[in-house]
């Protein structure tokens, strides 16, 4: 429904940005935020190590931005001491600057992109801290505020990770006169981190919430079972498409065709011969390694006897 210009409706939009020439440019282009799992674990560790009289913790978010500014990737963070009460809030700015200078010596590409806080509620002190980090972020970008529901007060009982940017409201330009606008956020991880995340996720099915590292053979067996399950799912989908019970999807068909074309076509007998040859080489390496380990143990015991 269109809004009449004569009404008293409040039009909310993302905050404007300042270009390199000094002119204020409206930020009409949306952007997304991706968070690395290391950041979430660091925030949880900071929250668990908090003082007894501290109900929430805050810290600085570090990351990189895409060239067009459409995506912000939060890769790291560090805690910042602060004192918060009903009357005032104090942030240790000297500690913040010192930690950032030390971090730049390790990774100069990562810059300040915003700050985080535990808890799902936004109070009046969030606006003041947001104003401080807005000055720390390189213009023309806005500071991102990330919240994590460590009390699990949401309906899903999950760590409600949300991201916001601030927009000024009101007639007078004061730091506390701002409104937090939500920004799309997702968790982004690398392929090398997937195995660690899967191992941590497996602990939720245990009664003591603990897990242990599995051997290489067990990990290989688990991977083969997952691949086999995927192949069965694909075969079932293809059969349903051929039967006409499921409508065909051109995008899925092209993706399957590109995937199958990458797999080399090898004769069954030749593949079995190559596999057995590789298995014999692998068993020989394992045998030599065990023999070397045994000889070293015997030589060490003989050295003690002498």
HUUR-V436192 format. One record per run of one state. SS is the DSSP state (helix for helix, strand for strand, loop for the rest). FROM is the first residue (numbers start at 1). LEN is the number of residues. If there is no record, write none. Layout:
SS_FROM_LEN + SS_FROM_LEN
This chain:
loop_1_16 + strand_17_2 + loop_19_5 + strand_24_2 + loop_26_6 + strand_32_4 + loop_36_1 + helix_37_12 + loop_49_9 + strand_58_8 + loop_66_5 + strand_71_10 + loop_81_1 + strand_82_3 + loop_85_4 + strand_89_3 + loop_92_1 + helix_93_14 + loop_107_4 + strand_111_8 + loop_119_5 + helix_124_13 + loop_137_7 + strand_144_5 + loop_149_12 + strand_161_8 + loop_169_9 + strand_178_6 + loop_184_1 + strand_185_3 + loop_188_3 + helix_191_15 + loop_206_10 + helix_216_28 + loop_244_6 + helix_250_13 + loop_263_5 + helix_268_38 + loop_306_1
